[in-house]
Amino acid sequence: MPSIACLEQIASNKWNYHFVLVKPNVQYQEEDKADSEANRDLATAFHQMEQSGSEYAVAKYLRSQGYVSVTGFNIVKESKR
């Protein structure tokens, strides 16, 4: 699924995962395709913000594309091969 991890800054050089947005109605076999779609959607959302002058436009656009917030998420880190 396309997904977007949202971080919050907890110290000057430290960030934690705050919440994750996923697009549950879209599923791909290949992670790269899901990643590409999420990147395009996020770029478009920020473009909407620039056009409107409102940060709310980011959330509004992502919601309109089917993204929802996930609770109890688990971030899987890539293993080193």
Buried (B, 14 or more C-beta within 10 A) or exposed (E): BBBBEEEEEEEEEEEEEEEBBBBEEBEEEEEEEBBEBBEEBBEBBBEBBEEEEEEEBBBBBBEEBBBEBBEEBEEEEEEEE
